[in-house]
């Protein structure tokens, strides 16, 4: 293998991981975003108004269209912050001596596990950390945060050389799917269920899923 190049087998393995693991995690993230929108009709109305204002009643939503919807992008970031699909990152290993975290010495060779769920709900970093507030992403301190893991207060995909290879896929596909759903339909909860009654408890399995799967009713938008 030439220096600086990857073998075909390695590329194939990475792409296989991206598409197999990414399919479920994308679906789970969209479900969380829809659940939080249905819990708050005001936020839902803002997201839908932005889509209508930018796209009108175009038949389809493209990836480039979704990238031009800043409030929708904030909704996606907030859903991922509040409900990361992978709340506990894959194990890492300390490769140097003298590392200290929170006053604790981490010996070289020790296995290190990051609880990104707790990090992204840390009240020392986030105001009202347990609330769904997309507007926070337009404020100083959060406005410049992205999915690249440069700010350790928001690392849903990890950081550095071992960050999740599915990041580019999720960054494009989740907003695209969510924008398409909101553009095509109005969404309501089943009869007899109010927004306050919607169950958003988390269930930690191989991914952070809703304990009670979301049920929503699509209604065709009249033009």
Secondary structure, 3 states (H helix, E strand, C coil): CCCCCCCHHHHHHHHHHHHHHHHHHHHHHHHHHHHHHHHCHHHHHHHHHHHHHHHCCCCCCCHHHHHCCHHHHHHHHHHHHHCCCCCECCCEECCCCCEEECCEEECCCCEECCEHHHHCCCCCCCCCCCCCCHHHHHCCCCCCCCCCCCCCCCCCCCCHHHCCCCHHHHHHHHHHHHHHHHHHEEEEECCCCCHHHCCCCEEECCCEEECCCCCEEEEECCC
